Amino acid sequence: MLVVRNLRAGYGRIEALHGASLSVRRGEIVALVGANGAGKSTLLKAVAGLIVPWHGEILMEDRPIAGKKPPEIVAAGIGLVPEGRWLFPPMSVRDNLVLGAYLRLRRGDKEGVRQDLERVYELFPILAERKEQPAGSLSGGEQQMLAMARALMSRPKMLLLDEPSTGLAPLLVEKIFDIIVQLNAEGITFLLVEQNARAALTIASRGYVLETGRMVLQGRAQDLLDDQEVKRAYLGKD
Ligand code: ATP
């Protein structure tokens, strides 16, 4: 579904990705793990159109999308849930959700947007309870749910999640990961960037390890969980 080939990208004159490649097949959860600053967010930003890659190819369902603007990439079926969530704190939960369907509203799909609001409220009942409250008043876990729900409002085929577990208590991390598994069973494909490599590889079918801008390892998630080097560098004790 998504193919990234030999991607180079960076900021100013600093190259953060030195020719990274990965692929995600329809229906998969693929984990991208690596240390702080390895370039994971840069890869997601390049796929989502937030930065323009310097070199390389990005294909979504065989169509080139590298260098395209974010709305075109959303229209191609890719949704990004960025690190830090990027919500609009003074706006209500509901209005944040409706913003996620901006492109569809512009096309006049009011009824579809209304149905999708109902669907995300079913998936995240806490958001229904808080729909009139400002997004900024939600807890960290609730804001993460809102960010995911907002991305779902564009009806993506694939979601790019950047560090969904950051700053969350273990129980909430579990909840967020359960929801990822549930959405995956409903047909959404995931590329999941995580510092919490163990949690990510546990729900993923395959994984990639990025180190200072280069893919150094890839394979079945279970094989990576069993790999001595991955254990030592990314999984800690256990
Ligand atoms: P983290 O988990 O800390 O977000 P990451 O693997 O996602 O790490 P990136 O955020 O992609 O890593 O960063 C890759 C490199 O690019 C790092 O050296 C980082 O300092 C640099 N970098 C990231 N964003 C910017 C920016 N806006 N301007 C300049 N350099 C940046």
py3Dmol code that shows the C-alpha trace and the ligand (Angstrom):
import py3Dmol

protein = """\
ATOM      1  CA  MET A   1       0.000   0.000   0.000  1.00  0.00           C
ATOM      2  CA  LEU A   2       2.788   2.399   0.994  1.00  0.00           C
ATOM      3  CA  VAL A   3       6.290   2.181  -0.423  1.00  0.00           C
ATOM      4  CA  VAL A   4       9.106   4.488   0.681  1.00  0.00           C
ATOM      5  CA  ARG A   5      12.273   4.100  -1.356  1.00  0.00           C
ATOM      6  CA  ASN A   6      15.658   5.589  -0.646  1.00  0.00           C
ATOM      7  CA  LEU A   7      14.268   8.629   1.111  1.00  0.00           C
ATOM      8  CA  ARG A   8      16.544  11.537   1.944  1.00  0.00           C
ATOM      9  CA  ALA A   9      15.157  14.449   3.884  1.00  0.00           C
ATOM     10  CA  GLY A  10      16.248  16.991   6.453  1.00  0.00           C
ATOM     11  CA  TYR A  11      16.128  20.505   7.779  1.00  0.00           C
ATOM     12  CA  GLY A  12      18.154  23.357   6.333  1.00  0.00           C
ATOM     13  CA  ARG A  13      21.442  21.774   5.388  1.00  0.00           C
ATOM     14  CA  ILE A  14      21.202  18.940   7.897  1.00  0.00           C
ATOM     15  CA  GLU A  15      20.210  15.613   6.391  1.00  0.00           C
ATOM     16  CA  ALA A  16      18.168  13.569   8.904  1.00  0.00           C
ATOM     17  CA  LEU A  17      17.272  10.619   6.651  1.00  0.00           C
ATOM     18  CA  HIS A  18      20.076   9.179   4.548  1.00  0.00           C
ATOM     19  CA  GLY A  19      18.198   6.975   2.098  1.00  0.00           C
ATOM     20  CA  ALA A  20      15.590   5.126   4.156  1.00  0.00           C
ATOM     21  CA  SER A  21      13.237   2.542   2.649  1.00  0.00           C
ATOM     22  CA  LEU A  22      10.209   0.723   4.000  1.00  0.00           C
ATOM     23  CA  SER A  23       6.927  -0.739   2.836  1.00  0.00           C
ATOM     24  CA  VAL A  24       3.553  -1.301   4.433  1.00  0.00           C
ATOM     25  CA  ARG A  25       1.099  -3.784   2.970  1.00  0.00           C
ATOM     26  CA  ARG A  26      -2.649  -3.336   3.109  1.00  0.00           C
ATOM     27  CA  GLY A  27      -4.031  -4.512   6.443  1.00  0.00           C
ATOM     28  CA  GLU A  28      -0.719  -4.518   8.296  1.00  0.00           C
ATOM     29  CA  ILE A  29       0.433  -2.808  11.450  1.00  0.00           C
ATOM     30  CA  VAL A  30       4.085  -1.950  10.859  1.00  0.00           C
ATOM     31  CA  ALA A  31       6.204  -0.593  13.722  1.00  0.00           C
ATOM     32  CA  LEU A  32       9.050   1.857  13.142  1.00  0.00           C
ATOM     33  CA  VAL A  33      11.299   1.989  16.173  1.00  0.00           C
ATOM     34  CA  GLY A  34      14.548   3.732  16.997  1.00  0.00           C
ATOM     35  CA  ALA A  35      16.198   6.050  19.484  1.00  0.00           C
ATOM     36  CA  ASN A  36      15.510   9.750  19.964  1.00  0.00           C
ATOM     37  CA  GLY A  37      16.515  11.708  16.903  1.00  0.00           C
ATOM     38  CA  ALA A  38      16.869   8.662  14.636  1.00  0.00           C
ATOM     39  CA  GLY A  39      14.597  10.297  12.053  1.00  0.00           C
ATOM     40  CA  LYS A  40      11.291   8.493  12.668  1.00  0.00           C
ATOM     41  CA  SER A  41       9.181  11.656  12.809  1.00  0.00           C
ATOM     42  CA  THR A  42      11.015  13.025   9.776  1.00  0.00           C
ATOM     43  CA  LEU A  43       9.978   9.964   7.779  1.00  0.00           C
ATOM     44  CA  LEU A  44       6.329  10.355   8.815  1.00  0.00           C
ATOM     45  CA  LYS A  45       6.404  14.074   8.066  1.00  0.00           C
ATOM     46  CA  ALA A  46       7.772  13.390   4.587  1.00  0.00           C
ATOM     47  CA  VAL A  47       5.057  10.795   3.896  1.00  0.00           C
ATOM     48  CA  ALA A  48       2.336  13.167   5.172  1.00  0.00           C
ATOM     49  CA  GLY A  49       3.639  16.063   3.069  1.00  0.00           C
ATOM     50  CA  LEU A  50       4.707  18.275   5.975  1.00  0.00           C
ATOM     51  CA  ILE A  51       8.248  18.381   4.646  1.00  0.00           C
ATOM     52  CA  VAL A  52       9.424  17.961   1.065  1.00  0.00           C
ATOM     53  CA  PRO A  53      11.832  15.049   0.626  1.00  0.00           C
ATOM     54  CA  TRP A  54      15.167  15.804  -1.001  1.00  0.00           C
ATOM     55  CA  HIS A  55      15.409  12.546  -2.850  1.00  0.00           C
ATOM     56  CA  GLY A  56      13.656   9.202  -3.170  1.00  0.00           C
ATOM     57  CA  GLU A  57      10.205   7.885  -3.878  1.00  0.00           C
ATOM     58  CA  ILE A  58       7.008   7.632  -1.869  1.00  0.00           C
ATOM     59  CA  LEU A  59       4.185   5.628  -3.437  1.00  0.00           C
ATOM     60  CA  MET A  60       0.675   5.244  -2.060  1.00  0.00           C
ATOM     61  CA  GLU A  61      -1.224   2.483  -3.863  1.00  0.00           C
ATOM     62  CA  ASP A  62       1.332   2.762  -6.698  1.00  0.00           C
ATOM     63  CA  ARG A  63       0.861   6.507  -7.127  1.00  0.00           C
ATOM     64  CA  PRO A  64       3.778   8.863  -6.402  1.00  0.00           C
ATOM     65  CA  ILE A  65       3.007  11.277  -3.547  1.00  0.00           C
ATOM     66  CA  ALA A  66       6.469  12.590  -2.602  1.00  0.00           C
ATOM     67  CA  GLY A  67       6.441  16.387  -2.457  1.00  0.00           C
ATOM     68  CA  LYS A  68       2.657  16.652  -2.698  1.00  0.00           C
ATOM     69  CA  LYS A  69       0.751  18.971  -0.353  1.00  0.00           C
ATOM     70  CA  PRO A  70      -0.892  17.558   2.801  1.00  0.00           C
ATOM     71  CA  PRO A  71      -4.484  17.881   1.511  1.00  0.00           C
ATOM     72  CA  GLU A  72      -3.597  15.776  -1.554  1.00  0.00           C
ATOM     73  CA  ILE A  73      -2.002  13.180   0.696  1.00  0.00           C
ATOM     74  CA  VAL A  74      -5.069  13.122   2.947  1.00  0.00           C
ATOM     75  CA  ALA A  75      -7.176  12.691  -0.201  1.00  0.00           C
ATOM     76  CA  ALA A  76      -4.947   9.742  -1.178  1.00  0.00           C
ATOM     77  CA  GLY A  77      -6.049   8.037   2.058  1.00  0.00           C
ATOM     78  CA  ILE A  78      -3.246   8.813   4.508  1.00  0.00           C
ATOM     79  CA  GLY A  79      -3.952  10.339   7.920  1.00  0.00           C
ATOM     80  CA  LEU A  80      -1.268  11.564  10.318  1.00  0.00           C
ATOM     81  CA  VAL A  81      -1.596  11.676  14.095  1.00  0.00           C
ATOM     82  CA  PRO A  82       1.406  13.858  14.889  1.00  0.00           C
ATOM     83  CA  GLU A  83       3.574  13.777  17.970  1.00  0.00           C
ATOM     84  CA  GLY A  84       2.348  16.420  20.384  1.00  0.00           C
ATOM     85  CA  ARG A  85      -1.117  15.963  18.919  1.00  0.00           C
ATOM     86  CA  TRP A  86      -1.516  19.463  17.449  1.00  0.00           C
ATOM     87  CA  LEU A  87      -5.042  19.976  18.688  1.00  0.00           C
ATOM     88  CA  PHE A  88      -6.695  23.384  18.869  1.00  0.00           C
ATOM     89  CA  PRO A  89      -6.973  23.708  22.673  1.00  0.00           C
ATOM     90  CA  PRO A  90      -9.571  26.524  22.939  1.00  0.00           C
ATOM     91  CA  MET A  91     -11.916  24.831  20.446  1.00  0.00           C
ATOM     92  CA  SER A  92     -14.412  22.222  21.570  1.00  0.00           C
ATOM     93  CA  VAL A  93     -13.759  18.507  21.160  1.00  0.00           C
ATOM     94  CA  ARG A  94     -16.501  18.405  18.532  1.00  0.00           C
ATOM     95  CA  ASP A  95     -15.047  21.286  16.510  1.00  0.00           C
ATOM     96  CA  ASN A  96     -11.603  19.663  16.584  1.00  0.00           C
ATOM     97  CA  LEU A  97     -13.193  16.510  15.184  1.00  0.00           C
ATOM     98  CA  VAL A  98     -15.089  18.366  12.479  1.00  0.00           C
ATOM     99  CA  LEU A  99     -11.826  20.019  11.380  1.00  0.00           C
ATOM    100  CA  GLY A 100     -10.501  16.540  10.641  1.00  0.00           C
ATOM    101  CA  ALA A 101     -13.224  16.205   8.023  1.00  0.00           C
ATOM    102  CA  TYR A 102     -12.475  19.593   6.470  1.00  0.00           C
ATOM    103  CA  LEU A 103     -11.860  18.258   2.962  1.00  0.00           C
ATOM    104  CA  ARG A 104     -15.056  16.235   3.005  1.00  0.00           C
ATOM    105  CA  LEU A 105     -17.122  19.143   4.318  1.00  0.00           C
ATOM    106  CA  ARG A 106     -15.800  21.279   1.497  1.00  0.00           C
ATOM    107  CA  ARG A 107     -17.140  18.662  -0.901  1.00  0.00           C
ATOM    108  CA  GLY A 108     -20.531  18.938   0.820  1.00  0.00           C
ATOM    109  CA  ASP A 109     -20.520  15.535   2.537  1.00  0.00           C
ATOM    110  CA  LYS A 110     -22.371  16.823   5.628  1.00  0.00           C
ATOM    111  CA  GLU A 111     -24.325  13.640   6.221  1.00  0.00           C
ATOM    112  CA  GLY A 112     -21.205  11.449   5.985  1.00  0.00           C
ATOM    113  CA  VAL A 113     -19.396  13.690   8.451  1.00  0.00           C
ATOM    114  CA  ARG A 114     -22.331  13.481  10.867  1.00  0.00           C
ATOM    115  CA  GLN A 115     -22.277   9.670  10.662  1.00  0.00           C
ATOM    116  CA  ASP A 116     -18.536   9.575  11.223  1.00  0.00           C
ATOM    117  CA  LEU A 117     -18.881  11.799  14.279  1.00  0.00           C
ATOM    118  CA  GLU A 118     -21.314   9.249  15.713  1.00  0.00           C
ATOM    119  CA  ARG A 119     -18.888   6.458  14.872  1.00  0.00           C
ATOM    120  CA  VAL A 120     -15.902   8.055  16.612  1.00  0.00           C
ATOM    121  CA  TYR A 121     -18.091   8.852  19.636  1.00  0.00           C
ATOM    122  CA  GLU A 122     -18.931   5.134  19.813  1.00  0.00           C
ATOM    123  CA  LEU A 123     -15.280   4.244  19.555  1.00  0.00           C
ATOM    124  CA  PHE A 124     -14.222   6.860  22.121  1.00  0.00           C
ATOM    125  CA  PRO A 125     -17.210   7.373  24.490  1.00  0.00           C
ATOM    126  CA  ILE A 126     -15.203   9.786  26.620  1.00  0.00           C
ATOM    127  CA  LEU A 127     -15.093  12.194  23.657  1.00  0.00           C
ATOM    128  CA  ALA A 128     -18.880  12.089  23.394  1.00  0.00           C
ATOM    129  CA  GLU A 129     -19.130  12.981  27.079  1.00  0.00           C
ATOM    130  CA  ARG A 130     -16.740  15.871  26.627  1.00  0.00           C
ATOM    131  CA  LYS A 131     -17.758  17.051  23.182  1.00  0.00           C
ATOM    132  CA  GLU A 132     -18.667  20.602  24.227  1.00  0.00           C
ATOM    133  CA  GLN A 133     -15.539  21.088  26.348  1.00  0.00           C
ATOM    134  CA  PRO A 134     -12.377  22.772  25.080  1.00  0.00           C
ATOM    135  CA  ALA A 135      -9.871  20.232  23.805  1.00  0.00           C
ATOM    136  CA  GLY A 136      -7.262  21.815  26.069  1.00  0.00           C
ATOM    137  CA  SER A 137      -9.193  20.694  29.153  1.00  0.00           C
ATOM    138  CA  LEU A 138      -8.803  16.981  28.333  1.00  0.00           C
ATOM    139  CA  SER A 139      -6.221  14.750  29.992  1.00  0.00           C
ATOM    140  CA  GLY A 140      -3.199  13.562  28.009  1.00  0.00           C
ATOM    141  CA  GLY A 141      -4.815  10.223  27.183  1.00  0.00           C
ATOM    142  CA  GLU A 142      -8.065  11.860  26.136  1.00  0.00           C
ATOM    143  CA  GLN A 143      -6.153  14.277  23.905  1.00  0.00           C
ATOM    144  CA  GLN A 144      -4.388  11.339  22.262  1.00  0.00           C
ATOM    145  CA  MET A 145      -7.788   9.745  21.623  1.00  0.00           C
ATOM    146  CA  LEU A 146      -9.065  13.030  20.201  1.00  0.00           C
ATOM    147  CA  ALA A 147      -6.055  13.271  17.881  1.00  0.00           C
ATOM    148  CA  MET A 148      -6.683   9.742  16.605  1.00  0.00           C
ATOM    149  CA  ALA A 149     -10.410  10.374  16.286  1.00  0.00           C
ATOM    150  CA  ARG A 150      -9.756  13.569  14.362  1.00  0.00           C
ATOM    151  CA  ALA A 151      -7.531  11.704  11.902  1.00  0.00           C
ATOM    152  CA  LEU A 152     -10.265   9.081  11.466  1.00  0.00           C
ATOM    153  CA  MET A 153     -12.675  11.822  10.394  1.00  0.00           C
ATOM    154  CA  SER A 154     -10.874  11.996   7.038  1.00  0.00           C
ATOM    155  CA  ARG A 155     -11.713   8.283   6.458  1.00  0.00           C
ATOM    156  CA  PRO A 156      -8.091   7.250   5.983  1.00  0.00           C
ATOM    157  CA  LYS A 157      -7.028   3.919   4.531  1.00  0.00           C
ATOM    158  CA  MET A 158      -3.796   4.248   6.452  1.00  0.00           C
ATOM    159  CA  LEU A 159      -2.905   6.025   9.681  1.00  0.00           C
ATOM    160  CA  LEU A 160       0.575   7.236  10.546  1.00  0.00           C
ATOM    161  CA  LEU A 161       0.875   7.411  14.329  1.00  0.00           C
ATOM    162  CA  ASP A 162       3.773   9.324  15.850  1.00  0.00           C
ATOM    163  CA  GLU A 163       4.503   8.233  19.425  1.00  0.00           C
ATOM    164  CA  PRO A 164       0.916   7.646  20.557  1.00  0.00           C
ATOM    165  CA  SER A 165       2.071   6.425  23.991  1.00  0.00           C
ATOM    166  CA  THR A 166       4.197   9.442  24.925  1.00  0.00           C
ATOM    167  CA  GLY A 167       3.343  10.829  28.336  1.00  0.00           C
ATOM    168  CA  LEU A 168       0.537   8.360  29.030  1.00  0.00           C
ATOM    169  CA  ALA A 169       0.039   6.143  32.060  1.00  0.00           C
ATOM    170  CA  PRO A 170       0.451   2.400  31.322  1.00  0.00           C
ATOM    171  CA  LEU A 171      -3.285   1.683  31.470  1.00  0.00           C
ATOM    172  CA  LEU A 172      -3.995   4.359  28.893  1.00  0.00           C
ATOM    173  CA  VAL A 173      -1.197   3.119  26.669  1.00  0.00           C
ATOM    174  CA  GLU A 174      -2.888  -0.273  26.734  1.00  0.00           C
ATOM    175  CA  LYS A 175      -6.216   1.313  25.832  1.00  0.00           C
ATOM    176  CA  ILE A 176      -4.740   3.247  22.908  1.00  0.00           C
ATOM    177  CA  PHE A 177      -3.030   0.098  21.623  1.00  0.00           C
ATOM    178  CA  ASP A 178      -6.283  -1.878  21.969  1.00  0.00           C
ATOM    179  CA  ILE A 179      -8.005   0.739  19.841  1.00  0.00           C
ATOM    180  CA  ILE A 180      -5.261   0.502  17.204  1.00  0.00           C
ATOM    181  CA  VAL A 181      -5.794  -3.275  17.044  1.00  0.00           C
ATOM    182  CA  GLN A 182      -9.559  -2.798  16.794  1.00  0.00           C
ATOM    183  CA  LEU A 183      -9.276  -0.214  13.990  1.00  0.00           C
ATOM    184  CA  ASN A 184      -6.839  -2.493  12.206  1.00  0.00           C
ATOM    185  CA  ALA A 185      -9.377  -5.338  12.394  1.00  0.00           C
ATOM    186  CA  GLU A 186     -11.884  -2.932  10.823  1.00  0.00           C
ATOM    187  CA  GLY A 187      -9.534  -2.462   7.874  1.00  0.00           C
ATOM    188  CA  ILE A 188      -7.237   0.464   8.649  1.00  0.00           C
ATOM    189  CA  THR A 189      -3.550  -0.046   7.926  1.00  0.00           C
ATOM    190  CA  PHE A 190      -1.027   1.410  10.390  1.00  0.00           C
ATOM    191  CA  LEU A 191       2.507   2.713  10.369  1.00  0.00           C
ATOM    192  CA  LEU A 192       3.307   3.127  14.037  1.00  0.00           C
ATOM    193  CA  VAL A 193       6.302   5.107  15.289  1.00  0.00           C
ATOM    194  CA  GLU A 194       7.131   4.358  18.912  1.00  0.00           C
ATOM    195  CA  GLN A 195       9.828   4.789  21.522  1.00  0.00           C
ATOM    196  CA  ASN A 196       7.959   2.077  23.376  1.00  0.00           C
ATOM    197  CA  ALA A 197       9.367  -0.573  21.043  1.00  0.00           C
ATOM    198  CA  ARG A 198       8.076  -3.534  22.986  1.00  0.00           C
ATOM    199  CA  ALA A 199       4.444  -2.346  22.953  1.00  0.00           C
ATOM    200  CA  ALA A 200       4.637  -1.438  19.270  1.00  0.00           C
ATOM    201  CA  LEU A 201       6.256  -4.708  18.161  1.00  0.00           C
ATOM    202  CA  THR A 202       3.754  -6.679  20.234  1.00  0.00           C
ATOM    203  CA  ILE A 203       0.817  -5.490  18.119  1.00  0.00           C
ATOM    204  CA  ALA A 204       2.722  -5.170  14.815  1.00  0.00           C
ATOM    205  CA  SER A 205       3.191  -7.853  12.173  1.00  0.00           C
ATOM    206  CA  ARG A 206       6.514  -6.411  10.989  1.00  0.00           C
ATOM    207  CA  GLY A 207       8.968  -3.836  12.184  1.00  0.00           C
ATOM    208  CA  TYR A 208      11.836  -1.609  11.078  1.00  0.00           C
ATOM    209  CA  VAL A 209      14.654  -0.216  13.183  1.00  0.00           C
ATOM    210  CA  LEU A 210      15.948   3.227  12.225  1.00  0.00           C
ATOM    211  CA  GLU A 211      19.333   4.399  13.483  1.00  0.00           C
ATOM    212  CA  THR A 212      20.650   7.892  12.719  1.00  0.00           C
ATOM    213  CA  GLY A 213      18.732   8.169   9.468  1.00  0.00           C
ATOM    214  CA  ARG A 214      19.329   4.636   8.179  1.00  0.00           C
ATOM    215  CA  MET A 215      17.261   1.453   8.381  1.00  0.00           C
ATOM    216  CA  VAL A 216      19.529  -1.016  10.122  1.00  0.00           C
ATOM    217  CA  LEU A 217      17.134  -3.888  10.672  1.00  0.00           C
ATOM    218  CA  GLN A 218      13.761  -5.103   9.489  1.00  0.00           C
ATOM    219  CA  GLY A 219      11.744  -8.240   9.896  1.00  0.00           C
ATOM    220  CA  ARG A 220       8.807  -9.971  11.464  1.00  0.00           C
ATOM    221  CA  ALA A 221       7.833  -8.269  14.694  1.00  0.00           C
ATOM    222  CA  GLN A 222       8.278 -11.458  16.706  1.00  0.00           C
ATOM    223  CA  ASP A 223      11.796 -11.973  15.301  1.00  0.00           C
ATOM    224  CA  LEU A 224      12.724  -8.419  16.273  1.00  0.00           C
ATOM    225  CA  LEU A 225      11.348  -8.949  19.783  1.00  0.00           C
ATOM    226  CA  ASP A 226      13.612 -12.021  20.051  1.00  0.00           C
ATOM    227  CA  ASP A 227      16.670 -10.339  18.502  1.00  0.00           C
ATOM    228  CA  GLN A 228      19.525  -9.923  21.001  1.00  0.00           C
ATOM    229  CA  GLU A 229      20.676  -6.594  19.577  1.00  0.00           C
ATOM    230  CA  VAL A 230      17.121  -5.155  19.526  1.00  0.00           C
ATOM    231  CA  LYS A 231      16.611  -6.414  23.074  1.00  0.00           C
ATOM    232  CA  ARG A 232      19.798  -4.773  24.262  1.00  0.00           C
ATOM    233  CA  ALA A 233      19.278  -1.448  22.489  1.00  0.00           C
ATOM    234  CA  TYR A 234      15.529  -0.925  22.528  1.00  0.00           C
ATOM    235  CA  LEU A 235      13.655  -3.308  24.783  1.00  0.00           C
ATOM    236  CA  GLY A 236      15.500  -2.894  28.063  1.00  0.00           C
ATOM    237  CA  LYS A 237      15.340  -5.571  30.714  1.00  0.00           C
ATOM    238  CA  ASP A 238      12.654  -8.238  30.765  1.00  0.00           C
TER     239      ASP A 238
END
"""
ligand_1 = """\
31
ATP
P 12.061 11.720 18.455
O 11.533 10.464 18.993
O 12.929 12.451 19.400
O 11.026 12.602 17.808
P 12.817 10.891 15.828
O 13.409 9.580 15.548
O 11.391 11.108 15.478
O 13.073 11.274 17.320
P 13.322 13.192 14.196
O 12.411 14.076 14.989
O 12.873 12.740 12.884
O 13.729 11.933 15.066
O 14.726 13.935 14.071
C 15.775 13.497 13.231
C 16.892 14.531 13.246
O 16.439 15.743 12.667
C 17.388 14.892 14.628
O 18.777 15.065 14.561
C 16.684 16.197 14.920
O 17.462 16.987 15.787
C 16.583 16.822 13.568
N 15.390 17.675 13.463
C 14.107 17.294 13.673
N 13.256 18.306 13.468
C 14.013 19.378 13.122
C 13.716 20.728 12.760
N 12.471 21.188 12.704
N 14.769 21.522 12.466
C 16.035 21.069 12.501
N 16.379 19.807 12.805
C 15.393 18.973 13.118
"""
view = py3Dmol.view(width=600, height=400)
view.addModel(protein, "pdb")
view.setStyle({"model": 0}, {"cartoon": {"style": "trace"}})
view.addModel(ligand_1, "xyz")
view.setStyle({"model": 1}, {"stick": {}})
view.zoomTo()
view.show()
